[in-house]
Amino acid sequence: MDQPLIEVKSLQMYFPVGNNIFGRRKQLKAVDGVSFDLYPAETFGLVGESGCGKTTVGRALVRLYRPTGGRIIYRGTDITDLDEKAVQPYRSKMQMIFQDPYASLNPRMTVSSIIAEPMALQQVPQADIDARVRELVAQVGLKQDHLNRYPHEFSGGQRQRIGIARALAMRPEFVVCDEPISALDVSIQAQVINMLEELQAQMGMTYLFVSHDLSMVRHISHRVGVMYLGHMVELAEVEELYSNMQHPYTQALMSAVPIADPDLAAQTRRIVLQGDVPQPIDPPPGCPFASRCRYCKPVCREAMPDMREISPGHFLACHL
């Protein structure tokens, strides 16, 4: 493959959440030691249950959060610790499509102003902004007469299209898609996904696609990473992962995917996990999945497993 567009090395994202009984500051370890690469024109799917750190990874990559530890390397440049002024040139190259199209748009701004705002912040000439706004509106399937309307006048799918147009305003190389279809009707979801694929083919963008919808991730992604409690537990090309899943958590996650064929569904065994997810504020030592794993051994509760390559392109963090 080409050289990575973005390299993520041992990324950590901790949040202070109060004091313990000794008066020391507690930390919620939302992301702890995640590493992977993103390649040009690739869609990298990121899956896992709620609270596992998927969205936090995406926000850290576009520097909405400043990482606690680890490195983020963009085209060979370490952008991890850049201050707000120094990171500004990279803002136009990395954008984000937010999950909730109802909350991510300013209700007091017109569609034209919303889409134009990133270009205005980058001091693009006004004549170029006007032409680019009209081009983007057409590109995402909206009409020119929508430009002077406000977000409340649109459906959820149309609002998400406005959010996508805003993300594309500066012709970014990398876009974080944070569950971009979860708040939409099923009938609209396929339209938005098809549009994202068409835009990627036209513009050669790289996507980090965060989602709970495992079937949609399989459809749109080239590679998939599985996260659990702030850790990456398995990573592989999409068909390899779905046909040859090795981590017990991945197996349980995939067994929950609905199957349309009733005969095939009757033959499929659902893996039901026992126990609760450990607290990310004070996680136990060893493998984060040990408390719920049916194959757990003593070593699993004592030492964190390393992420190792078990076959070409297939990485796994498991002692067994």
N, C-alpha and C positions, 0 to 999 in steps of 0.2 A: 504493500500500500504506500501512498504518499507519506510525507512527513506529517506528523500530527498538527492540526490547527491549534488545539489546546491540550496541554498535558496537565493532569491533576495528580499531585503527588502527596500522599498522606494527609489529605485535607481534614482539618479539624474545625468545628464550629461549636463553641461552648457559649452558653448564656448564663449570666448570674441570676440566681432565683431566691436569694435570701441567705440567712445565716444558720449554721448548725448550732448545737448546744454549747460549743466552745467559742462561739462568736465569729467563726471563720465563714467566709463567703462560700455558699454552695454553688455548684455549676451543673447546669443541665447539658449533657453531652449529646447534642442533636446530631452531630456528624463527628465520627471519630476514626480517623485513619483511612479515608477512602481514596483510592488511586485508580485512575483509568485515563485513556486517551480518547480524543475526538478527532476524526479525520475529515478533510474537506468533502462536502457534499454527502456526508453520512447522516443517517438518523440513528441516534443512540437512545434506546428505550430504557427508562429507569422505573422499576416496579417494586412494590412492597406495600405492606399494610399501612394504614394511617399512623402518622407519628414516627415513621422509620427514618425520616430525614431527607426524603426525595426533593421536596420543594426547597429546603434549606440549601442543598447542594446547588440547585439551579440559581438561587439568589446570590450565593457566594461567587459563582462563576462569573456573573455579570456585575459583580462588586456592589450589589445592593447591601450586602453584608461584608464587613472586613474579616477575613478568616482569623481564627484564633491561632492556628498553626498549619503547617504544610505549605505547599507551593501551588500556584496557578501560573502556568507558563503559556503565553499567547504568542504564537509564531516566534518562539525563541526568546521572548522577553518576559521576565518575571514581573507580573503585575500585582502580586499578592499584597505587598506593603506600600504600594503607591498611594500618596495622599489624594484628596479629592481633585485638586488641580492637575496633578500629574496623570491621573487615570482618565481625565476628561476626553483626550483624543481616542481612547478605546471605547467610549460610550457609544459612538456611532457605529462601531463594528459589532457590538454585542447588544442584543435587545431581548425583550421578554414579552410573551403573550400570557396574560394573567388568566387565572381560572374563572373568576366571576366577572362576566361581561356587564353585570349590573353595578358592581362596585368599583370597577377599574377605570370608568370614564367619568370625567368631571361633568355633573349635570348642568352646570352654568355655562359650559362652552359649546359652541356649535361643532358639528362634525368637521368642518373646514379648519377650525381653530385647533381641535384635538389632533388632527393629523399633521398640521403644520408646526405644532409646538416643538417637536424634536429638531426640526430644521432651523427654527428661529433661535433655539438655544445654541446651535452650532454656527449661527450667524451666516446662514445661506441667504443670498440676495432674494428679495421679496418676489421678483419676477420668476425666478427659478422655483420658489416655494409654491406659487400659484399653479404653475404648470405641473409640478410634481404631485400636488394634491389631486388635481383632476385626473392625472394618470393613475394614481393609486386607487381612487374611487372606482374607476372602471376595472382595474385589475382584480379587485376583490369582489366584483359583482354587484356594486351599488350604482345608483344613478346620480347624475350631476345635480339634479334638483334636491338631492338629500344633503348637499353641502351646508345649507343654511338652517338645517333642522337641529334639534337637540336630542340627546340620547334617549330621553323618556318616550320619544315618538317612534322608537324602533322595537322590533322583536328581539329576543335573546340572540338568535342567529345573526341578525343584522348588526347588533352591537358587537358581537365577537368579530365580525368582519371589519368593523371600524377599528377595533383593537389591533387586528392583524395589519391593517393599513398603517396605523401609527407605528407599529414595530418595524415595518418595512421602509419607513420614510427615508432613512439614511442609507439604504441599500446594505444592510448588515451582512456579515459573513456567518454569524452565529446567532441562533435564536433559541431561547429556552421556551418550550411550549409547556406551560404548567397546567396540566389537565385541561386543555383548551376546549374540550367538548363535554365535560362532565355536567355542566349546568345547562346543557342544551337538550331539546327534544331529540329522541332517537331519529326522527325523520330528517333532522337538520345535521346531525353528527356526521353522516357520510358526506354531505356536501362540503363541510368545513375541512374534513380530512382530505378529500379529493383536491380541494383548492390548495391546501398546504403542499401536497405532492406536486401539483402543477407548478406552483411558485418555486419549489426547490429545483425542479427540472429546468426552469427558465433562468434562475438566478444562481444556482450552484451553492445554496446555503447549507450550513450544517445545523441540524436540529438536536437538541436534548429534549426528548419527548417523555414527560413525566405523566404517568397515568395509572389508574386502578384497573382499567379495562384491558385485561390480558389479551383478549382476542384482537382488539384494535392495535395494541403494541406489536403483536405478531404480524399484522398486516402492514404496518408502516415502517417498522424498524429494520435496520441491517444487523445491529448487535443489541444485546439486552443485558443490563446489569440488574441483579436482584439485591435489594437492601433489607437489612433487618436490624433494628435498634441502633441505627447510626453507622452500621458497618456494611460493606459490600461482601456478600457471601458467595456469589457465583456470577460469572460473566462469560458470555460466549456469543457466537453468531446466532442469529435468531432461530434458524431451523435446528441447529445443533442443541441449543438450550431446550427447545420445546420437545425434541424427540429423545434427548439423552440427558435429562436433568439429573444431577448427582447429589446436590445438597438436600438434606431432609426437609428444610424449609421450602425450597423451590418445589419439591415434589408435593408438599401439602398445599402450597399456593396454587399450583397448576391443577390439582385435583378438584379445586373449587370452581373451575371454569365450566359454565353450563354447556351441555352437549345437546344439539338439536335433535339428533337421532335417538328416539326413545329406547330402541333395542341396544344401541351402543352405550347409552347412558346407564341402562340397567346392569351392564357388564362392568362398568367402571366403578372402582372402589374409592369413595371419598375418604381422604385422610383427615381426621378430626384431631386437632392439636389439643393436648391437655395442659392445664396450668395457665398462668397469666404472663403477659409480657413484663419483664423486669423493669424497674424504674430507671429511666435514663439519668436521673439525678445522682444515683448511687448504684451503678450497675455492678453485679457480682463479678469476681475474677473469672478468667477462662473464656470459653466460647459464649457469646451473647445468647445463643440459642439453646444452651445446655439444659436449662430448666424445663424446656418443652420438647426435647428431642427424645424419640423412642429408642435411639441407638446410643444414648449418652454413656460414656465410660469415665472413670475417675480423672483421666488426663484432660477431659473436656472441661471440667470444673476448675482446673488448676492453671492451664496455659491457653493463651489466645492462639488459635491456629493461623498460620501464615497463608497468604494468598499464593497459591502455586499453580503452575500450568500443568494440567493432567493430560491434555492432548493439544495439538496446535490450535491456539486461539481460545481454548477453553480453560478458564481459571476458576479455582475452587478454594474456599477457606473452610476446611474441615479436617480434623485429625484422622478420620476414618476413611 
